[in-house]
Amino acid sequence: MKLKMQSIHFDADRKLLAFIQEKVDKLNHFHDGIVDGEVVLRVEKNQTHENKSIQIKVNIPGNELIAKTRKQTFEEATNLAVETLSNQIKKHKEKIRGGKSVKFTPDTSESDEELYS
């Protein structure tokens, strides 16, 4: 999947970008129609240790899914954001299937012989 990555207030190294790409690529296991994505990495200026935030957007046909998390490391934030997106994808697929699925229950009140005689 093609990802546009942007880092704010720092320069991200290749290992981090490769890690993020690998994790986000795993979302294709849940939905094979993911078009592209965007990742924004940011170092927040606050007093807490959890100052690394990541926002991941993925575009699927007819929808855009977004997850934003903040943790102590970018790796932790990435793992949590990808898990959140996988849950969103699953819910999206269930919603689509739920609206289109039709359950067939055969009418057992009449036998086949009565129907065709």
C-alpha positions as CSV (number, residue, x, y, z in Angstrom):
1,M,0.0,0.0,0.0
2,K,1.2,3.4,-0.8
3,L,1.7,5.6,2.3
4,K,2.4,9.3,2.4
5,M,4.4,9.9,5.6
6,Q,5.1,13.2,7.3
7,S,7.0,13.9,10.5
8,I,6.5,17.2,12.4
9,H,9.1,18.7,14.8
10,F,11.7,16.0,14.0
11,D,13.3,13.9,11.2
12,A,12.1,10.3,11.2
13,D,14.7,7.7,10.5
14,R,14.4,4.9,7.9
15,K,13.9,2.2,10.5
16,L,10.9,3.9,12.0
17,L,9.3,4.6,8.6
18,A,9.9,0.9,7.5
19,F,8.4,-0.3,10.8
20,I,5.3,1.8,10.2
21,Q,5.0,0.7,6.6
22,E,5.2,-2.9,7.6
23,K,2.5,-2.6,10.3
24,V,0.1,-0.6,8.1
25,D,0.6,-3.1,5.2
26,K,-0.8,-5.8,7.5
27,L,-4.2,-4.0,7.3
28,N,-4.5,-5.5,3.8
29,H,-5.3,-8.9,5.6
30,F,-8.5,-7.3,6.8
31,H,-9.5,-5.4,3.6
32,D,-8.0,-5.9,0.2
33,G,-9.5,-2.7,-1.2
34,I,-7.4,-0.2,0.7
35,V,-6.4,2.4,-1.8
36,D,-3.8,4.4,0.0
37,G,-2.9,6.0,3.3
38,E,-1.4,8.9,5.1
39,V,0.7,8.9,8.3
40,V,1.5,12.0,10.4
41,L,4.1,11.6,13.2
42,R,4.4,14.4,15.7
43,V,6.4,15.1,18.9
44,E,4.1,16.9,21.2
45,K,5.5,19.7,23.4
46,N,4.2,18.7,26.8
47,Q,5.6,17.6,30.1
48,T,4.4,14.0,30.0
49,H,6.4,11.0,28.7
50,E,3.7,10.1,26.3
51,N,4.5,12.8,23.8
52,K,4.8,10.8,20.6
53,S,1.7,10.9,18.5
54,I,0.7,9.2,15.3
55,Q,-2.3,9.7,13.1
56,I,-3.0,7.1,10.4
57,K,-5.6,7.6,7.7
58,V,-6.5,4.8,5.2
59,N,-8.8,5.2,2.3
60,I,-11.1,2.4,1.4
61,P,-13.7,2.7,-1.3
62,G,-16.5,4.9,0.0
63,N,-14.9,5.7,3.3
64,E,-11.8,7.1,5.1
65,L,-10.8,5.5,8.4
66,I,-8.7,7.5,10.9
67,A,-6.8,6.4,14.1
68,K,-4.8,8.8,16.3
69,T,-2.9,7.7,19.3
70,R,-0.2,9.1,21.7
71,K,2.3,6.9,23.5
72,Q,5.8,7.0,24.9
73,T,7.3,5.6,21.7
74,F,6.3,5.8,18.1
75,E,6.3,2.0,17.9
76,E,3.8,1.7,20.7
77,A,1.6,4.4,19.1
78,T,1.8,2.7,15.7
79,N,0.8,-0.7,17.1
80,L,-2.2,0.8,18.9
81,A,-3.3,2.8,15.9
82,V,-3.1,-0.2,13.6
83,E,-5.1,-2.3,16.0
84,T,-7.7,0.5,16.1
85,L,-7.8,0.6,12.3
86,S,-8.2,-3.1,12.1
87,N,-11.2,-3.0,14.4
88,Q,-12.7,-0.1,12.3
89,I,-12.2,-2.1,9.1
90,K,-13.9,-5.1,10.7
91,K,-16.9,-3.0,11.8
92,H,-17.1,-1.4,8.4
93,K,-17.2,-4.8,6.7
94,E,-19.8,-6.0,9.1
95,K,-21.9,-2.9,8.5
96,I,-21.7,-3.5,4.7
97,R,-22.5,-7.2,4.9
98,G,-25.4,-6.5,7.4
99,G,-27.1,-4.2,5.0
100,K,-26.8,-6.4,2.0
101,S,-27.1,-9.9,3.4
102,V,-30.4,-11.7,3.0
103,K,-31.2,-14.8,5.0
104,F,-33.0,-17.6,3.2
105,T,-35.2,-19.7,5.3
106,P,-37.1,-22.4,3.5
107,D,-40.8,-22.7,4.0
108,T,-41.3,-26.1,5.5
109,S,-45.1,-25.9,5.7
110,E,-45.5,-27.6,2.3
111,S,-43.6,-30.5,0.9
112,D,-41.8,-30.3,-2.5
113,E,-44.4,-32.7,-4.0
114,E,-47.3,-30.4,-3.1
115,L,-45.4,-27.4,-4.6
116,Y,-44.8,-29.0,-8.0
117,S,-48.1,-31.0,-8.4
